[in-house]
């Protein structure tokens, strides 16, 4: 996968995650904040816990960091 393909797919993924979370928040009545800046999506929940999802272009990975730990994902 080229750099531009990874960035295009990664940015689309982050936008889709943010969009789906906004729909879920609306449907459930839950409250959290999301902030998508460039290749980083930051989520802050009611209990002040945080989650960060970001693109790691050199590794072609999507990283998720939460209080449960860190997770790395790749596009197939």
Residue pairs with C-beta under 8 A, 6 or more apart in sequence:
1 9
1 60
1 75
3 57
6 55
6 57
6 60
6 75
7 39
7 55
7 57
9 75
10 39
10 55
10 57
10 62
10 75
11 39
11 55
13 62
14 36
14 39
14 41
14 53
14 55
15 36
17 41
17 53
18 34
18 36
18 41
21 32
21 34
21 43
22 34
24 30
25 31
25 32
30 46
31 46
32 43
32 44
32 45
32 46
33 43
33 44
34 41
34 42
34 43
34 44
35 41
35 42
35 43
35 44
36 42
39 54
39 55
39 57
40 52
40 53
40 54
40 55
41 52
41 53
41 54
42 50
42 51
42 52
43 50
43 51
43 52
43 53
44 50
45 51
49 66
49 67
50 66
50 67
51 64
51 65
51 66
52 63
52 64
52 65
52 66
53 62
53 63
53 64
53 65
54 62
54 63
54 65
55 61
55 62
55 63
56 62
56 63
56 72
59 72
60 74
60 75
61 72
61 73
61 74
62 72
62 73
62 74
62 75
63 70
63 71
63 72
63 73
64 70
64 71
64 72
64 73
65 71
